[in-house]
Amino acid sequence: MEFERRSVTRTMISKNALLFFDAQRGVLTCRVQDVTNSGAGIELHDLNLLPLNFELTFDNFHTVRECRVIWRQGDFVGVAFQN
């Protein structure tokens, strides 16, 4: 049996998204797999290009969230929202 470390239940959304950094000069596509009010789980194939801090939008820039990387594993990254 796998132990669940999360204290907050995540909502599965599996949505395409954009993350950007360096004043929007760097842009990568990704897939947000799950989300809470405080963070998200993201699938990204170019993890080596991802900085520790970046911005994320998955609703066509209606909402932009500042993110900080908490963990990385394979093609997945867990982030905490900073705003």
PyMOL Python script that loads the backbone (N, CA, C, O; Angstrom):
from pymol import cmd

cmd.read_pdbstr("""\
ATOM      1  N   MET A   1       0.839  -1.170   0.000  1.00  0.00           N
ATOM      2  CA  MET A   1       0.000   0.000   0.000  1.00  0.00           C
ATOM      3  C   MET A   1       0.893   1.245   0.000  1.00  0.00           C
ATOM      4  O   MET A   1       1.866   1.321   0.750  1.00  0.00           O
ATOM      5  N   GLU A   2       0.552   2.212  -0.844  1.00  0.00           N
ATOM      6  CA  GLU A   2       1.323   3.446  -0.934  1.00  0.00           C
ATOM      7  C   GLU A   2       0.789   4.462   0.062  1.00  0.00           C
ATOM      8  O   GLU A   2      -0.423   4.643   0.180  1.00  0.00           O
ATOM      9  N   PHE A   3       1.689   5.127   0.780  1.00  0.00           N
ATOM     10  CA  PHE A   3       1.323   6.138   1.765  1.00  0.00           C
ATOM     11  C   PHE A   3       1.120   7.480   1.074  1.00  0.00           C
ATOM     12  O   PHE A   3       1.997   7.923   0.332  1.00  0.00           O
ATOM     13  N   GLU A   4      -0.001   8.129   1.295  1.00  0.00           N
ATOM     14  CA  GLU A   4      -0.302   9.436   0.709  1.00  0.00           C
ATOM     15  C   GLU A   4       0.221  10.522   1.631  1.00  0.00           C
ATOM     16  O   GLU A   4      -0.223  10.634   2.774  1.00  0.00           O
ATOM     17  N   ARG A   5       1.176  11.336   1.137  1.00  0.00           N
ATOM     18  CA  ARG A   5       1.795  12.382   1.948  1.00  0.00           C
ATOM     19  C   ARG A   5       1.041  13.701   1.891  1.00  0.00           C
ATOM     20  O   ARG A   5       1.261  14.566   2.739  1.00  0.00           O
ATOM     21  N   ARG A   6       0.170  13.875   0.927  1.00  0.00           N
ATOM     22  CA  ARG A   6      -0.534  15.146   0.772  1.00  0.00           C
ATOM     23  C   ARG A   6      -1.571  15.324   1.876  1.00  0.00           C
ATOM     24  O   ARG A   6      -2.285  14.387   2.232  1.00  0.00           O
ATOM     25  N   SER A   7      -1.642  16.537   2.407  1.00  0.00           N
ATOM     26  CA  SER A   7      -2.642  16.824   3.430  1.00  0.00           C
ATOM     27  C   SER A   7      -3.905  17.424   2.818  1.00  0.00           C
ATOM     28  O   SER A   7      -4.931  17.527   3.489  1.00  0.00           O
ATOM     29  N   VAL A   8      -3.834  17.822   1.537  1.00  0.00           N
ATOM     30  CA  VAL A   8      -4.964  18.432   0.844  1.00  0.00           C
ATOM     31  C   VAL A   8      -5.324  17.554  -0.351  1.00  0.00           C
ATOM     32  O   VAL A   8      -4.440  17.101  -1.078  1.00  0.00           O
ATOM     33  N   THR A   9      -6.595  17.318  -0.552  1.00  0.00           N
ATOM     34  CA  THR A   9      -7.038  16.532  -1.701  1.00  0.00           C
ATOM     35  C   THR A   9      -6.881  17.352  -2.972  1.00  0.00           C
ATOM     36  O   THR A   9      -7.299  18.508  -3.038  1.00  0.00           O
ATOM     37  N   ARG A  10      -6.274  16.740  -3.976  1.00  0.00           N
ATOM     38  CA  ARG A  10      -6.074  17.412  -5.261  1.00  0.00           C
ATOM     39  C   ARG A  10      -7.227  17.098  -6.205  1.00  0.00           C
ATOM     40  O   ARG A  10      -7.798  16.008  -6.168  1.00  0.00           O
ATOM     41  N   THR A  11      -7.561  18.069  -7.051  1.00  0.00           N
ATOM     42  CA  THR A  11      -8.572  17.898  -8.086  1.00  0.00           C
ATOM     43  C   THR A  11      -7.878  17.522  -9.381  1.00  0.00           C
ATOM     44  O   THR A  11      -7.010  18.255  -9.854  1.00  0.00           O
ATOM     45  N   MET A  12      -8.248  16.396  -9.957  1.00  0.00           N
ATOM     46  CA  MET A  12      -7.666  15.961 -11.224  1.00  0.00           C
ATOM     47  C   MET A  12      -8.274  16.801 -12.345  1.00  0.00           C
ATOM     48  O   MET A  12      -9.496  16.864 -12.483  1.00  0.00           O
ATOM     49  N   ILE A  13      -7.404  17.461 -13.164  1.00  0.00           N
ATOM     50  CA  ILE A  13      -7.940  18.279 -14.251  1.00  0.00           C
ATOM     51  C   ILE A  13      -7.360  17.909 -15.614  1.00  0.00           C
ATOM     52  O   ILE A  13      -8.051  18.057 -16.622  1.00  0.00           O
ATOM     53  N   SER A  14      -6.136  17.441 -15.678  1.00  0.00           N
ATOM     54  CA  SER A  14      -5.485  17.026 -16.923  1.00  0.00           C
ATOM     55  C   SER A  14      -5.724  18.032 -18.047  1.00  0.00           C
ATOM     56  O   SER A  14      -6.362  17.717 -19.051  1.00  0.00           O
ATOM     57  N   LYS A  15      -5.194  19.268 -17.861  1.00  0.00           N
ATOM     58  CA  LYS A  15      -5.390  20.366 -18.802  1.00  0.00           C
ATOM     59  C   LYS A  15      -4.068  20.837 -19.372  1.00  0.00           C
ATOM     60  O   LYS A  15      -3.070  20.916 -18.656  1.00  0.00           O
ATOM     61  N   ASN A  16      -4.057  21.151 -20.672  1.00  0.00           N
ATOM     62  CA  ASN A  16      -2.876  21.761 -21.272  1.00  0.00           C
ATOM     63  C   ASN A  16      -2.676  23.151 -20.697  1.00  0.00           C
ATOM     64  O   ASN A  16      -3.642  23.843 -20.376  1.00  0.00           O
ATOM     65  N   ALA A  17      -1.418  23.559 -20.568  1.00  0.00           N
ATOM     66  CA  ALA A  17      -1.102  24.849 -19.965  1.00  0.00           C
ATOM     67  C   ALA A  17       0.191  25.397 -20.550  1.00  0.00           C
ATOM     68  O   ALA A  17       0.914  24.706 -21.268  1.00  0.00           O
ATOM     69  N   LEU A  18       0.462  26.654 -20.224  1.00  0.00           N
ATOM     70  CA  LEU A  18       1.726  27.292 -20.584  1.00  0.00           C
ATOM     71  C   LEU A  18       2.427  27.716 -19.317  1.00  0.00           C
ATOM     72  O   LEU A  18       1.797  28.216 -18.386  1.00  0.00           O
ATOM     73  N   LEU A  19       3.732  27.515 -19.280  1.00  0.00           N
ATOM     74  CA  LEU A  19       4.521  28.090 -18.204  1.00  0.00           C
ATOM     75  C   LEU A  19       5.574  28.977 -18.837  1.00  0.00           C
ATOM     76  O   LEU A  19       6.112  28.674 -19.902  1.00  0.00           O
ATOM     77  N   PHE A  20       5.856  30.076 -18.162  1.00  0.00           N
ATOM     78  CA  PHE A  20       6.787  31.042 -18.737  1.00  0.00           C
ATOM     79  C   PHE A  20       7.681  31.615 -17.653  1.00  0.00           C
ATOM     80  O   PHE A  20       7.337  31.624 -16.471  1.00  0.00           O
ATOM     81  N   PHE A  21       8.847  32.097 -18.092  1.00  0.00           N
ATOM     82  CA  PHE A  21       9.873  32.582 -17.178  1.00  0.00           C
ATOM     83  C   PHE A  21      10.747  33.567 -17.925  1.00  0.00           C
ATOM     84  O   PHE A  21      10.573  33.757 -19.129  1.00  0.00           O
ATOM     85  N   ASP A  22      11.689  34.201 -17.231  1.00  0.00           N
ATOM     86  CA  ASP A  22      12.573  35.215 -17.823  1.00  0.00           C
ATOM     87  C   ASP A  22      11.770  36.307 -18.510  1.00  0.00           C
ATOM     88  O   ASP A  22      12.005  36.616 -19.678  1.00  0.00           O
ATOM     89  N   ALA A  23      10.819  36.895 -17.780  1.00  0.00           N
ATOM     90  CA  ALA A  23       9.988  37.982 -18.310  1.00  0.00           C
ATOM     91  C   ALA A  23       9.302  37.567 -19.607  1.00  0.00           C
ATOM     92  O   ALA A  23       9.235  38.348 -20.556  1.00  0.00           O
ATOM     93  N   GLN A  24       8.800  36.352 -19.646  1.00  0.00           N
ATOM     94  CA  GLN A  24       8.055  35.758 -20.758  1.00  0.00           C
ATOM     95  C   GLN A  24       8.908  35.450 -21.984  1.00  0.00           C
ATOM     96  O   GLN A  24       8.359  35.144 -23.043  1.00  0.00           O
ATOM     97  N   ARG A  25      10.227  35.523 -21.872  1.00  0.00           N
ATOM     98  CA  ARG A  25      11.082  35.124 -23.001  1.00  0.00           C
ATOM     99  C   ARG A  25      11.138  33.613 -23.124  1.00  0.00           C
ATOM    100  O   ARG A  25      11.289  33.089 -24.228  1.00  0.00           O
ATOM    101  N   GLY A  26      11.020  32.905 -22.012  1.00  0.00           N
ATOM    102  CA  GLY A  26      10.999  31.442 -22.041  1.00  0.00           C
ATOM    103  C   GLY A  26       9.576  30.951 -21.865  1.00  0.00           C
ATOM    104  O   GLY A  26       8.918  31.302 -20.886  1.00  0.00           O
ATOM    105  N   VAL A  27       9.092  30.146 -22.796  1.00  0.00           N
ATOM    106  CA  VAL A  27       7.733  29.605 -22.730  1.00  0.00           C
ATOM    107  C   VAL A  27       7.791  28.112 -23.041  1.00  0.00           C
ATOM    108  O   VAL A  27       8.418  27.702 -24.018  1.00  0.00           O
ATOM    109  N   LEU A  28       7.136  27.302 -22.212  1.00  0.00           N
ATOM    110  CA  LEU A  28       7.061  25.856 -22.418  1.00  0.00           C
ATOM    111  C   LEU A  28       5.608  25.410 -22.305  1.00  0.00           C
ATOM    112  O   LEU A  28       4.844  25.961 -21.512  1.00  0.00           O
ATOM    113  N   THR A  29       5.234  24.422 -23.090  1.00  0.00           N
ATOM    114  CA  THR A  29       3.910  23.824 -22.930  1.00  0.00           C
ATOM    115  C   THR A  29       4.015  22.678 -21.933  1.00  0.00           C
ATOM    116  O   THR A  29       5.048  22.016 -21.833  1.00  0.00           O
ATOM    117  N   CYS A  30       2.946  22.457 -21.210  1.00  0.00           N
ATOM    118  CA  CYS A  30       2.917  21.389 -20.218  1.00  0.00           C
ATOM    119  C   CYS A  30       1.484  20.914 -20.052  1.00  0.00           C
ATOM    120  O   CYS A  30       0.575  21.404 -20.722  1.00  0.00           O
ATOM    121  N   ARG A  31       1.292  19.964 -19.159  1.00  0.00           N
ATOM    122  CA  ARG A  31      -0.047  19.468 -18.837  1.00  0.00           C
ATOM    123  C   ARG A  31      -0.185  19.475 -17.318  1.00  0.00           C
ATOM    124  O   ARG A  31       0.568  18.809 -16.609  1.00  0.00           O
ATOM    125  N   VAL A  32      -1.156  20.237 -16.835  1.00  0.00           N
ATOM    126  CA  VAL A  32      -1.449  20.261 -15.400  1.00  0.00           C
ATOM    127  C   VAL A  32      -2.326  19.049 -15.115  1.00  0.00           C
ATOM    128  O   VAL A  32      -3.449  18.954 -15.609  1.00  0.00           O
ATOM    129  N   GLN A  33      -1.806  18.127 -14.317  1.00  0.00           N
ATOM    130  CA  GLN A  33      -2.529  16.882 -14.026  1.00  0.00           C
ATOM    131  C   GLN A  33      -3.515  17.044 -12.873  1.00  0.00           C
ATOM    132  O   GLN A  33      -4.630  16.526 -12.921  1.00  0.00           O
ATOM    133  N   ASP A  34      -3.091  17.768 -11.834  1.00  0.00           N
ATOM    134  CA  ASP A  34      -3.955  17.969 -10.679  1.00  0.00           C
ATOM    135  C   ASP A  34      -3.623  19.300 -10.029  1.00  0.00           C
ATOM    136  O   ASP A  34      -2.547  19.858 -10.244  1.00  0.00           O
ATOM    137  N   VAL A  35      -4.561  19.804  -9.230  1.00  0.00           N
ATOM    138  CA  VAL A  35      -4.402  21.142  -8.667  1.00  0.00           C
ATOM    139  C   VAL A  35      -5.119  21.244  -7.319  1.00  0.00           C
ATOM    140  O   VAL A  35      -6.110  20.560  -7.066  1.00  0.00           O
ATOM    141  N   THR A  36      -4.582  22.124  -6.461  1.00  0.00           N
ATOM    142  CA  THR A  36      -5.243  22.535  -5.218  1.00  0.00           C
ATOM    143  C   THR A  36      -5.159  24.054  -5.166  1.00  0.00           C
ATOM    144  O   THR A  36      -4.670  24.681  -6.106  1.00  0.00           O
ATOM    145  N   ASN A  37      -5.626  24.643  -4.087  1.00  0.00           N
ATOM    146  CA  ASN A  37      -5.470  26.092  -3.917  1.00  0.00           C
ATOM    147  C   ASN A  37      -4.017  26.481  -3.696  1.00  0.00           C
ATOM    148  O   ASN A  37      -3.647  27.635  -3.910  1.00  0.00           O
ATOM    149  N   SER A  38      -3.183  25.524  -3.265  1.00  0.00           N
ATOM    150  CA  SER A  38      -1.799  25.862  -2.925  1.00  0.00           C
ATOM    151  C   SER A  38      -0.749  25.325  -3.887  1.00  0.00           C
ATOM    152  O   SER A  38       0.428  25.652  -3.743  1.00  0.00           O
ATOM    153  N   GLY A  39      -1.143  24.500  -4.875  1.00  0.00           N
ATOM    154  CA  GLY A  39      -0.137  23.967  -5.788  1.00  0.00           C
ATOM    155  C   GLY A  39      -0.720  23.083  -6.866  1.00  0.00           C
ATOM    156  O   GLY A  39      -1.937  22.954  -7.000  1.00  0.00           O
ATOM    157  N   ALA A  40       0.189  22.464  -7.647  1.00  0.00           N
ATOM    158  CA  ALA A  40      -0.246  21.630  -8.767  1.00  0.00           C
ATOM    159  C   ALA A  40       0.789  20.565  -9.078  1.00  0.00           C
ATOM    160  O   ALA A  40       1.960  20.683  -8.718  1.00  0.00           O
ATOM    161  N   GLY A  41       0.330  19.529  -9.750  1.00  0.00           N
ATOM    162  CA  GLY A  41       1.198  18.503 -10.311  1.00  0.00           C
ATOM    163  C   GLY A  41       1.220  18.690 -11.815  1.00  0.00           C
ATOM    164  O   GLY A  41       0.167  18.738 -12.449  1.00  0.00           O
ATOM    165  N   ILE A  42       2.413  18.797 -12.396  1.00  0.00           N
ATOM    166  CA  ILE A  42       2.560  19.145 -13.806  1.00  0.00           C
ATOM    167  C   ILE A  42       3.393  18.092 -14.518  1.00  0.00           C
ATOM    168  O   ILE A  42       4.397  17.613 -13.989  1.00  0.00           O
ATOM    169  N   GLU A  43       2.964  17.734 -15.730  1.00  0.00           N
ATOM    170  CA  GLU A  43       3.740  16.852 -16.598  1.00  0.00           C
ATOM    171  C   GLU A  43       4.421  17.717 -17.649  1.00  0.00           C
ATOM    172  O   GLU A  43       3.775  18.516 -18.328  1.00  0.00           O
ATOM    173  N   LEU A  44       5.739  17.546 -17.774  1.00  0.00           N
ATOM    174  CA  LEU A  44       6.532  18.372 -18.681  1.00  0.00           C
ATOM    175  C   LEU A  44       7.686  17.539 -19.204  1.00  0.00           C
ATOM    176  O   LEU A  44       8.443  16.966 -18.420  1.00  0.00           O
ATOM    177  N   HIS A  45       7.830  17.466 -20.519  1.00  0.00           N
ATOM    178  CA  HIS A  45       8.874  16.625 -21.105  1.00  0.00           C
ATOM    179  C   HIS A  45      10.239  17.303 -21.145  1.00  0.00           C
ATOM    180  O   HIS A  45      11.246  16.622 -21.341  1.00  0.00           O
ATOM    181  N   ASP A  46      10.306  18.612 -20.969  1.00  0.00           N
ATOM    182  CA  ASP A  46      11.579  19.344 -20.993  1.00  0.00           C
ATOM    183  C   ASP A  46      11.943  19.836 -19.598  1.00  0.00           C
ATOM    184  O   ASP A  46      12.217  21.021 -19.412  1.00  0.00           O
ATOM    185  N   LEU A  47      11.947  18.939 -18.616  1.00  0.00           N
ATOM    186  CA  LEU A  47      12.203  19.344 -17.230  1.00  0.00           C
ATOM    187  C   LEU A  47      13.550  20.018 -17.041  1.00  0.00           C
ATOM    188  O   LEU A  47      13.693  20.868 -16.162  1.00  0.00           O
ATOM    189  N   ASN A  48      14.537  19.658 -17.845  1.00  0.00           N
ATOM    190  CA  ASN A  48      15.858  20.273 -17.687  1.00  0.00           C
ATOM    191  C   ASN A  48      15.840  21.753 -18.063  1.00  0.00           C
ATOM    192  O   ASN A  48      16.763  22.479 -17.694  1.00  0.00           O
ATOM    193  N   LEU A  49      14.822  22.223 -18.782  1.00  0.00           N
ATOM    194  CA  LEU A  49      14.712  23.637 -19.148  1.00  0.00           C
ATOM    195  C   LEU A  49      13.952  24.456 -18.107  1.00  0.00           C
ATOM    196  O   LEU A  49      13.939  25.685 -18.172  1.00  0.00           O
ATOM    197  N   LEU A  50      13.326  23.786 -17.160  1.00  0.00           N
ATOM    198  CA  LEU A  50      12.455  24.456 -16.200  1.00  0.00           C
ATOM    199  C   LEU A  50      13.248  25.060 -15.045  1.00  0.00           C
ATOM    200  O   LEU A  50      13.967  24.341 -14.351  1.00  0.00           O
ATOM    201  N   PRO A  51      13.127  26.385 -14.825  1.00  0.00           N
ATOM    202  CA  PRO A  51      13.790  26.993 -13.667  1.00  0.00           C
ATOM    203  C   PRO A  51      13.007  26.690 -12.384  1.00  0.00           C
ATOM    204  O   PRO A  51      11.905  26.144 -12.442  1.00  0.00           O
ATOM    205  N   LEU A  52      13.567  27.039 -11.247  1.00  0.00           N
ATOM    206  CA  LEU A  52      12.899  26.791  -9.964  1.00  0.00           C
ATOM    207  C   LEU A  52      11.657  27.657  -9.776  1.00  0.00           C
ATOM    208  O   LEU A  52      10.710  27.247  -9.105  1.00  0.00           O
ATOM    209  N   ASN A  53      11.658  28.844 -10.361  1.00  0.00           N
ATOM    210  CA  ASN A  53      10.521  29.760 -10.249  1.00  0.00           C
ATOM    211  C   ASN A  53      10.041  30.132 -11.641  1.00  0.00           C
ATOM    212  O   ASN A  53      10.843  30.424 -12.527  1.00  0.00           O
ATOM    213  N   PHE A  54       8.730  30.121 -11.826  1.00  0.00           N
ATOM    214  CA  PHE A  54       8.142  30.445 -13.124  1.00  0.00           C
ATOM    215  C   PHE A  54       6.683  30.824 -12.916  1.00  0.00           C
ATOM    216  O   PHE A  54       6.171  30.759 -11.798  1.00  0.00           O
ATOM    217  N   GLU A  55       6.014  31.220 -13.998  1.00  0.00           N
ATOM    218  CA  GLU A  55       4.591  31.534 -13.952  1.00  0.00           C
ATOM    219  C   GLU A  55       3.832  30.520 -14.799  1.00  0.00           C
ATOM    220  O   GLU A  55       4.366  29.989 -15.773  1.00  0.00           O
ATOM    221  N   LEU A  56       2.589  30.256 -14.423  1.00  0.00           N
ATOM    222  CA  LEU A  56       1.779  29.220 -15.059  1.00  0.00           C
ATOM    223  C   LEU A  56       0.386  29.761 -15.360  1.00  0.00           C
ATOM    224  O   LEU A  56      -0.203  30.464 -14.540  1.00  0.00           O
ATOM    225  N   THR A  57      -0.139  29.431 -16.544  1.00  0.00           N
ATOM    226  CA  THR A  57      -1.534  29.720 -16.862  1.00  0.00           C
ATOM    227  C   THR A  57      -2.139  28.519 -17.569  1.00  0.00           C
ATOM    228  O   THR A  57      -1.514  27.940 -18.458  1.00  0.00           O
ATOM    229  N   PHE A  58      -3.346  28.144 -17.183  1.00  0.00           N
ATOM    230  CA  PHE A  58      -4.044  27.073 -17.891  1.00  0.00           C
ATOM    231  C   PHE A  58      -5.455  27.501 -18.266  1.00  0.00           C
ATOM    232  O   PHE A  58      -6.309  26.660 -18.547  1.00  0.00           O
ATOM    233  N   ASP A  59      -5.703  28.820 -18.272  1.00  0.00           N
ATOM    234  CA  ASP A  59      -7.009  29.342 -18.686  1.00  0.00           C
ATOM    235  C   ASP A  59      -6.851  30.527 -19.641  1.00  0.00           C
ATOM    236  O   ASP A  59      -7.582  31.514 -19.551  1.00  0.00           O
ATOM    237  N   ASN A  60      -5.882  30.413 -20.560  1.00  0.00           N
ATOM    238  CA  ASN A  60      -5.655  31.429 -21.592  1.00  0.00           C
ATOM    239  C   ASN A  60      -5.350  32.807 -20.996  1.00  0.00           C
ATOM    240  O   ASN A  60      -5.856  33.821 -21.476  1.00  0.00           O
ATOM    241  N   PHE A  61      -4.525  32.836 -19.953  1.00  0.00           N
ATOM    242  CA  PHE A  61      -4.028  34.043 -19.310  1.00  0.00           C
ATOM    243  C   PHE A  61      -5.081  34.815 -18.516  1.00  0.00           C
ATOM    244  O   PHE A  61      -4.837  35.961 -18.141  1.00  0.00           O
ATOM    245  N   HIS A  62      -6.248  34.218 -18.249  1.00  0.00           N
ATOM    246  CA  HIS A  62      -7.197  34.869 -17.348  1.00  0.00           C
ATOM    247  C   HIS A  62      -6.653  34.845 -15.923  1.00  0.00           C
ATOM    248  O   HIS A  62      -6.872  35.770 -15.141  1.00  0.00           O
ATOM    249  N   THR A  63      -5.940  33.768 -15.606  1.00  0.00           N
ATOM    250  CA  THR A  63      -5.287  33.625 -14.310  1.00  0.00           C
ATOM    251  C   THR A  63      -3.839  33.231 -14.545  1.00  0.00           C
ATOM    252  O   THR A  63      -3.553  32.318 -15.320  1.00  0.00           O
ATOM    253  N   VAL A  64      -2.932  33.920 -13.877  1.00  0.00           N
ATOM    254  CA  VAL A  64      -1.507  33.583 -13.934  1.00  0.00           C
ATOM    255  C   VAL A  64      -1.051  33.348 -12.504  1.00  0.00           C
ATOM    256  O   VAL A  64      -1.260  34.191 -11.631  1.00  0.00           O
ATOM    257  N   ARG A  65      -0.425  32.196 -12.265  1.00  0.00           N
ATOM    258  CA  ARG A  65       0.050  31.857 -10.927  1.00  0.00           C
ATOM    259  C   ARG A  65       1.566  31.802 -10.903  1.00  0.00           C
ATOM    260  O   ARG A  65       2.179  31.171 -11.765  1.00  0.00           O
ATOM    261  N   GLU A  66       2.176  32.454  -9.928  1.00  0.00           N
ATOM    262  CA  GLU A  66       3.617  32.326  -9.706  1.00  0.00           C
ATOM    263  C   GLU A  66       3.845  30.989  -9.014  1.00  0.00           C
ATOM    264  O   GLU A  66       3.136  30.643  -8.069  1.00  0.00           O
ATOM    265  N   CYS A  67       4.846  30.232  -9.492  1.00  0.00           N
ATOM    266  CA  CYS A  67       5.091  28.883  -8.984  1.00  0.00           C
ATOM    267  C   CYS A  67       6.537  28.701  -8.546  1.00  0.00           C
ATOM    268  O   CYS A  67       7.450  29.347  -9.060  1.00  0.00           O
ATOM    269  N   ARG A  68       6.720  27.805  -7.582  1.00  0.00           N
ATOM    270  CA  ARG A  68       8.044  27.388  -7.130  1.00  0.00           C
ATOM    271  C   ARG A  68       8.077  25.863  -7.141  1.00  0.00           C
ATOM    272  O   ARG A  68       7.174  25.214  -6.613  1.00  0.00           O
ATOM    273  N   VAL A  69       9.116  25.298  -7.740  1.00  0.00           N
ATOM    274  CA  VAL A  69       9.248  23.842  -7.819  1.00  0.00           C
ATOM    275  C   VAL A  69       9.515  23.274  -6.425  1.00  0.00           C
ATOM    276  O   VAL A  69      10.393  23.751  -5.706  1.00  0.00           O
ATOM    277  N   ILE A  70       8.741  22.246  -6.053  1.00  0.00           N
ATOM    278  CA  ILE A  70       8.897  21.563  -4.771  1.00  0.00           C
ATOM    279  C   ILE A  70       9.592  20.219  -4.965  1.00  0.00           C
ATOM    280  O   ILE A  70      10.461  19.853  -4.173  1.00  0.00           O
ATOM    281  N   TRP A  71       9.217  19.484  -6.007  1.00  0.00           N
ATOM    282  CA  TRP A  71       9.842  18.189  -6.297  1.00  0.00           C
ATOM    283  C   TRP A  71       9.806  17.918  -7.793  1.00  0.00           C
ATOM    284  O   TRP A  71       8.990  18.480  -8.523  1.00  0.00           O
ATOM    285  N   ARG A  72      10.709  17.040  -8.236  1.00  0.00           N
ATOM    286  CA  ARG A  72      10.777  16.580  -9.630  1.00  0.00           C
ATOM    287  C   ARG A  72      10.945  15.073  -9.613  1.00  0.00           C
ATOM    288  O   ARG A  72      11.686  14.529  -8.794  1.00  0.00           O
ATOM    289  N   GLN A  73      10.245  14.397 -10.534  1.00  0.00           N
ATOM    290  CA  GLN A  73      10.388  12.946 -10.657  1.00  0.00           C
ATOM    291  C   GLN A  73       9.988  12.550 -12.079  1.00  0.00           C
ATOM    292  O   GLN A  73       8.827  12.677 -12.468  1.00  0.00           O
ATOM    293  N   GLY A  74      10.958  12.073 -12.841  1.00  0.00           N
ATOM    294  CA  GLY A  74      10.687  11.712 -14.233  1.00  0.00           C
ATOM    295  C   GLY A  74      10.221  12.925 -15.015  1.00  0.00           C
ATOM    296  O   GLY A  74      10.890  13.959 -15.023  1.00  0.00           O
ATOM    297  N   ASP A  75       9.070  12.803 -15.677  1.00  0.00           N
ATOM    298  CA  ASP A  75       8.491  13.913 -16.438  1.00  0.00           C
ATOM    299  C   ASP A  75       7.503  14.727 -15.609  1.00  0.00           C
ATOM    300  O   ASP A  75       6.742  15.521 -16.162  1.00  0.00           O
ATOM    301  N   PHE A  76       7.507  14.541 -14.299  1.00  0.00           N
ATOM    302  CA  PHE A  76       6.541  15.223 -13.446  1.00  0.00           C
ATOM    303  C   PHE A  76       7.238  16.161 -12.465  1.00  0.00           C
ATOM    304  O   PHE A  76       8.359  15.914 -12.019  1.00  0.00           O
ATOM    305  N   VAL A  77       6.538  17.238 -12.147  1.00  0.00           N
ATOM    306  CA  VAL A  77       7.046  18.216 -11.192  1.00  0.00           C
ATOM    307  C   VAL A  77       5.876  18.661 -10.308  1.00  0.00           C
ATOM    308  O   VAL A  77       4.754  18.830 -10.785  1.00  0.00           O
ATOM    309  N   GLY A  78       6.153  18.845  -9.026  1.00  0.00           N
ATOM    310  CA  GLY A  78       5.168  19.389  -8.102  1.00  0.00           C
ATOM    311  C   GLY A  78       5.544  20.820  -7.786  1.00  0.00           C
ATOM    312  O   GLY A  78       6.704  21.112  -7.496  1.00  0.00           O
ATOM    313  N   VAL A  79       4.565  21.717  -7.841  1.00  0.00           N
ATOM    314  CA  VAL A  79       4.846  23.132  -7.597  1.00  0.00           C
ATOM    315  C   VAL A  79       3.937  23.674  -6.503  1.00  0.00           C
ATOM    316  O   VAL A  79       2.829  23.183  -6.289  1.00  0.00           O
ATOM    317  N   ALA A  80       4.433  24.699  -5.816  1.00  0.00           N
ATOM    318  CA  ALA A  80       3.642  25.450  -4.849  1.00  0.00           C
ATOM    319  C   ALA A  80       3.338  26.805  -5.462  1.00  0.00           C
ATOM    320  O   ALA A  80       4.219  27.439  -6.044  1.00  0.00           O
ATOM    321  N   PHE A  81       2.088  27.255  -5.332  1.00  0.00           N
ATOM    322  CA  PHE A  81       1.721  28.580  -5.810  1.00  0.00           C
ATOM    323  C   PHE A  81       2.240  29.625  -4.833  1.00  0.00           C
ATOM    324  O   PHE A  81       2.143  29.452  -3.618  1.00  0.00           O
ATOM    325  N   GLN A  82       2.787  30.699  -5.364  1.00  0.00           N
ATOM    326  CA  GLN A  82       3.384  31.744  -4.543  1.00  0.00           C
ATOM    327  C   GLN A  82       2.472  32.954  -4.357  1.00  0.00           C
ATOM    328  O   GLN A  82       2.766  33.815  -3.528  1.00  0.00           O
ATOM    329  N   ASN A  83       1.375  33.041  -5.106  1.00  0.00           N
ATOM    330  CA  ASN A  83       0.479  34.201  -4.979  1.00  0.00           C
ATOM    331  C   ASN A  83      -0.937  33.763  -4.754  1.00  0.00           C
ATOM    332  O   ASN A  83      -1.830  34.601  -4.624  1.00  0.00           O
TER     333      ASN A  83
END
""", "prot")
cmd.dss("prot")
cmd.show_as("cartoon", "prot")
cmd.util.cbc("prot")
cmd.orient("prot")
